[in-house]
Amino acid sequence: MARIPLHTLPSFRVIARTGNLRAAAEELNLTHSAVSQQLRLLEDQLGFQLFDRRARRIALNAAGSALLQAIGPALDQIDDGVRSAAVSASGAQQRMRVTVLPSFAQRWLLPRMGDWHTQHPDIALELHASQQLVDLQREGFHAALRQGNGKWRGLQAERLIDSPKVPVGSPQAAQRLHGRDVAALAHEPLLGHAAIWERWFALSGLKVRVNPVAEFNDAGLMLQAAEQNMGIALSREVLAADALRERRLFRLSTLALHDETVDAYWLVYAPALHDWPPLAALRQWLRAHFDESARAWSASDASPINTPAGTAAADRTKSRSRARSAKSAPRRAR
């Protein structure tokens, strides 16, 4: 360690990621010459090169890759510690930056922001809605609300709730379909992706070729269309929870389409922030409101469509079992 100039390691990491000295200099707010000198100093002290030079770009060689793999986690941990110290030392009103999916922000989180402010007036939430997976550390976010399998490198993830997809429609659609069977849905205007609908129909033993009237890249817009009676949507239960409770939408069948890789919603953050009071408050608040949402869609289980008894019972049992396990024993992933 005595021969390694430690102040050069953060620059080495950025150079390795960008593959360009000028781009690294811009990101580090240093001059091109300063970054070049730091790399030269590090390689001189080690006695071997870390990069292969290729015209205007450079690429890690075997030695550089080995060094990056060794020091990367340590540098990440230092960054997390500095961020944790900074947020702990902030003023009376603390600010927490959270990145979320637009559909989740629109359909679930924003309607509850008033309650958050009432319960936590000293913690300001700064929300960033994006469909892109954001690098929390690089972009300066304290937490994220994500869907997936809970595995994000270098981050801690807490499972909040599972939310499979169910068919929902307007009051007019529910009245029109009352007492009919699942096959009747195939003759309705359907919203969303054909392949997903066909998987849902297969749950009841039907092979249906679907031609949706509209597809969406945002689930919030699709639910808005369903509320306006444009068609039937396959929606995450959690996103439709408020509309179900307010009878703006009705769950049309007890059949739910499960996908283990994306059903779960997670609270994701840097491990160093686990005990940070604002994050602990957010964690507790989210769990309470997710429980409330789960009660809302459980109350909507009485659907207007006649679903095959065995299939419906099995699906209800599976859904409730998953909800109980998520509530009683939230899983963490690193």
For each residue, the residues with C-beta under 8 A, 3 or more apart:
1: 4 6
2:
3: 45 46
4: 1 8 9 42 45 46
5: 8 38 41 42 45
6: 1 9
7: 10 38
8: 4 5 11 12 38 39 41 42
9: 4 6 12 13 42 71 75
10: 7 13 14 28 75
11: 8 14 15 24 28 30 35 38 39
12: 8 9 15 16 38 39 42 50 64 67 68 71
13: 9 10 16 17 68 71 72 75
14: 10 11 17 18 24 27 28
15: 11 12 18 19 20 21 24 35 39 51 58
16: 12 13 19 51 60 64 68
17: 13 14 24
18: 14 15 23 24 27
19: 15 16 23 57 58 59
20: 15 23 24 56 57 58
21: 15 24 25 32 35 36 39 58
22: 25 26 32
23: 18 19 20 26 27
24: 11 14 15 17 18 20 21 27 28 35
25: 21 22 28 30 31 32 34 35
26: 22 23 29
27: 14 18 23 24
28: 10 11 14 24 25 35
29: 26
30: 11 25 34 35
31: 25 34 35
32: 21 22 25 35 36
33: 36 37
34: 25 30 31 37 38
35: 11 15 21 24 25 28 30 31 32 38 39
36: 21 32 33 39 40
37: 33 34 40 41
38: 5 7 8 11 12 34 35 41 42
39: 8 11 12 15 21 35 36 42 43 50 51
40: 36 37 43 44
41: 5 8 37 38 44 45
42: 4 5 8 9 12 38 39 45 46 50
43: 39 40 46 47 48 49 50
44: 40 41 47
45: 3 4 5 41 42
46: 3 4 42 43 50
47: 43 44
48: 43 63
49: 43 52 61 63 64
50: 12 39 42 43 46 60 61 63 64 67
51: 15 16 39 58 59 60 61 64
52: 49 58 59 60 61
53: 58
54: 57 58 59
55:
56: 20
57: 19 20 54
58: 15 19 20 21 51 52 53 54
59: 19 51 52 54
60: 16 50 51 52 64 65 68
61: 49 50 51 52 64 65
62: 65 66
63: 48 49 50 66 67
64: 12 16 49 50 51 60 61 67 68
65: 60 61 62 68 69
66: 62 63 69 70
67: 12 50 63 64 70 71
68: 12 13 16 60 64 65 71 72
69: 65 66 72
70: 66 67 74
71: 9 12 13 67 68 74 75
72: 13 68 69 75 76
73: 76 77 154
74: 70 71 77 78
75: 9 10 13 71 72 78 79
76: 72 73 79 80 137 154
77: 73 74 80 81 271 272
78: 74 75 81 82
79: 75 76 82 83 137
80: 76 77 83 84 137 270 271 272 273
81: 77 78 84 85 272
82: 78 79 85 86
83: 79 80 86 87 137 142 270 272 273
84: 80 81 87 88 270 272 273 276
85: 81 82 88 89
86: 82 83 89 90
87: 83 84 90 94 96 142 273 276 278
88: 84 85 276
89: 85 86
90: 86 87 94 95
91: 94
92: 122
93: 122 123 124
94: 87 90 91 122 123 124 278
95: 90 123 124 126
96: 87 123 124 125 126 142 143 278 279 282
97: 126 128 140 141 142 143
98: 125 126 127 128 141 142 143 144 145 282
99: 127 128 129 130 134 136 139 141 143 144 145
100: 104 105 109 127 128 129 130 144 145
101: 104 105 129 130 131 145 146 147
102: 105 106 129 130 131 218 220
103: 106 107 218 219 220 221 223 239
104: 100 101 107 108 109 145 238 239 265
105: 100 101 102 108 109 110 127 129
106: 102 103 109 110 129 220
107: 103 104 111 219 220 223 239 240 242 243
108: 104 105 111 112 238 239 241 242 293
109: 100 104 105 106 112 113 127 145
110: 105 106 113
111: 107 108 242
112: 108 109 115 116 289
113: 109 110 116 117 125
114: 117 118
115: 112 118 119 289
116: 112 113 119 120 125 285
117: 113 114 120 121
118: 114 115 121
119: 115 116 281 285
120: 116 117 123 278 281 285
121: 117 118
122: 92 93 94
123: 93 94 95 96 120 278 281 282
124: 93 94 95 96
125: 96 98 113 116 282
126: 95 96 97 98
127: 98 99 100 105 109
128: 97 98 99 100 134 141
129: 99 100 101 102 105 106
130: 99 100 101 102 134
131: 101 102 217 218
132:
133: 146
134: 99 128 130 139 141 144
135: 138 139
136: 99 139 141 142 143 144 155 268 269 270
137: 76 79 80 83 140 154 270
138: 135
139: 99 134 135 136
140: 97 137
141: 97 98 99 128 134 136 144
142: 83 87 96 97 98 136 269 270 273 276 278 279
143: 96 97 98 99 136 267 268 269 273 279 282
144: 98 99 100 134 136 141 267 268 269
145: 98 99 100 101 104 109 160 265 266 267 268 286
146: 101 133 152 157 265 266 268
147: 101 262 263 264 265 266
148: 151 152 261 262 264 266
149: 260 261 262 264 333
150: 157 159 264 266 331 332 333
151: 148 157 333
152: 146 148 155 157 268 333
153:
154: 73 76 137 270 334
155: 136 152 268 269 270 271 334
156: 268 269 270 271 274 332 333 334
157: 146 150 151 152 266 267 268 332 333 334
158: 266 267 268 283 330 331 332
159: 150 162 264 265 266 326 330 331 332 333
160: 145 264 265 266 267 286 287 290 326 330
161: 238 264 265 290 293 294 323 326 327
162: 159 263 264 265 322 323 326
163: 236 237 238 239 263 264 265
164: 236 237 256 257 258 259 263 319
165: 196 200 234 235 236 237 256 257 259
166: 234 235 237 240 251 252 253 255 256 257 297
167: 185 200 232 233 234 235 251 252 253 255
168: 223 226 232 233 234 235 240 243 244 249 250 251 252
169: 172 173 174 177 188 226 229 231 232 233 249 250 252
170: 173 174 226 227 228 229 248 249 250
171: 174 175 247 248 250
172: 169 175 176 229
173: 169 170 176 177 188 229 232 250 252
174: 169 170 171 177 178 250 252 304
175: 171 172 178 304
176: 172 173
177: 169 173 174 180 184 185 188 252 304 305
178: 174 175 304
179: 304 306
180: 177 184 304 305 306
181: 184 305 306 307
182: 185 201 204 206 253 255 305 306 307 308
183: 186 187 206 208
184: 177 180 181 187 188 305
185: 167 177 182 188 190 201 232 252 253 305
186: 183 201 206 208 210
187: 183 184
188: 169 173 177 184 185 231 232
189: 212 213 230 231 232
190: 185 197 210 211 212 213 231 232
191: 212 213 214 215 216 222 225 226 230 231 232 233 234
192: 196 197 212 215 216 222 233 234
193: 196 197 212 215
194: 197 198 210 211 212
195: 198 199
196: 165 192 193 199 200 234 257
197: 190 192 193 194 200 201 208 210 212 234
198: 194 195 201 202 207 208 209 210
199: 195 196 202 203 257
200: 165 167 196 197 203 234 255 257
201: 182 185 186 197 198 204 206 207 208 210
202: 198 199 205 206 207
203: 199 200 255 257 311 315
204: 182 201 255 307 308 311
205: 202 308 311
206: 182 183 186 201 202
207: 198 201 202
208: 183 186 197 198 201
209: 198
210: 186 190 194 197 198 201
211: 190 194
212: 189 190 191 192 193 194 197 215 231
213: 189 190 191 230 231
214: 191 222 225 230 231
215: 191 192 193 212
216: 191 192 219 221 222 225
217: 131
218: 102 103 131 221 222
219: 103 107 216 222 223 235 236 239
220: 102 103 106 107 223 224 239
221: 103 216 218 224 225
222: 191 192 214 216 218 219 225 226 233 235
223: 103 107 168 219 220 226 227 233 235 239 240 243 249
224: 220 221 227 228
225: 191 214 216 221 222 228 230 231 233
226: 168 169 170 191 222 223 229 230 231 232 233 235 249
227: 170 223 224 243 248 249
228: 170 224 225
229: 169 170 172 173 226
230: 189 191 213 214 225 226
231: 169 188 189 190 191 212 213 214 225 226
232: 167 168 169 173 185 188 189 190 191 226 252
233: 167 168 169 191 192 222 223 225 226
234: 165 166 167 168 191 192 196 197 200 257
235: 165 166 167 168 219 222 223 226 239 240
236: 163 164 165 219 239 240
237: 163 164 165 166 240 241 256 293 294 297
238: 104 108 161 163 241 265 290 293 297
239: 103 104 107 108 163 219 220 223 235 236
240: 107 166 168 223 235 236 237 243 244 249 251 297
241: 108 237 238 244 245 293 294 296 297
242: 107 108 111 245 246 293 296
243: 107 168 223 227 240 246 248 249
244: 168 240 241 247 248 249 250 251 296 297 299 300
245: 241 242 296 299
246: 242 243
247: 171 244 250
248: 170 171 227 243 244
249: 168 169 170 223 226 227 240 243 244
250: 168 169 170 171 173 174 244 247 300 303 304
251: 166 167 168 240 244 254 297 300 301 303
252: 166 167 168 169 173 174 177 185 232 303 304 305
253: 166 167 182 185 303 305 307 312
254: 251 301 303 307 312 315 316
255: 166 167 182 200 203 204 307 311 312 315
256: 164 165 166 237 315 318 319
257: 164 165 166 196 199 200 203 234
258: 164 263 318
259: 164 165 262 263
260: 149 263
261: 148 149
262: 147 148 149 259
263: 147 162 163 164 258 259 260 322
264: 147 148 149 150 159 160 161 162 163 326
265: 104 145 146 147 159 160 161 162 163 238 290
266: 145 146 147 148 150 157 158 159 160 333
267: 143 144 145 157 158 160 282 283 286
268: 136 143 144 145 146 152 155 156 157 158
269: 136 142 143 144 155 156 273 274 279
270: 80 83 84 136 137 142 154 155 156 273
271: 77 80 155 156 274 334
272: 77 80 81 83 84
273: 80 83 84 87 142 143 269 270 276 279
274: 156 269 271 279
275: 279 280
276: 84 87 88 142 273 279 280
277: 280 281
278: 87 94 96 120 123 142 281 282
279: 96 142 143 269 273 274 275 276 282 283
280: 275 276 277 283 284
281: 119 120 123 277 278 284 285
282: 96 98 123 125 143 267 278 279 285 286
283: 158 267 279 280 286 287
284: 280 281 287 288
285: 116 119 120 281 282 288 289
286: 145 160 267 282 283 289 290
287: 160 283 284 290 291 327
288: 284 285 291 292
289: 112 115 285 286 292 293
290: 160 161 238 265 286 287 293 294
291: 287 288 294 295 327
292: 288 289 295 296
293: 108 161 237 238 241 242 289 290 296 297
294: 161 237 241 290 291 297 298 323 327
295: 291 292 298 299
296: 241 242 244 245 292 293 299 300
297: 166 237 238 240 241 244 251 293 294 300 301
298: 294 295 301 320 323
299: 244 245 295 296
300: 244 250 251 296 297 303
301: 251 254 297 298 316
302:
303: 250 251 252 253 254 300 307
304: 174 175 177 178 179 180 250 252
305: 177 180 181 182 184 185 252 253
306: 179 180 181 182
307: 181 182 204 253 254 255 303 311 312
308: 182 204 205 311 312
309: 312 313
310: 313 314
311: 203 204 205 255 307 308 314 315
312: 253 254 255 307 308 309 315 316
313: 309 310 316 317
314: 310 311 317 318
315: 203 254 255 256 311 312 318 319
316: 254 301 312 313 319 320
317: 313 314 320 321
318: 256 258 314 315 321 322
319: 164 256 315 316 322 323
320: 298 316 317 323 324
321: 317 318 324 325
322: 162 263 318 319 325 326
323: 161 162 294 298 319 320 326 327
324: 320 321 327 328
325: 321 322 328 329
326: 159 160 161 162 264 322 323 329 330
327: 161 287 291 294 323 324 330
328: 324 325
329: 325 326
330: 158 159 160 326 327
331: 150 158 159
332: 150 156 157 158 159
333: 149 150 151 152 156 157 159 266
334: 154 155 156 157 271
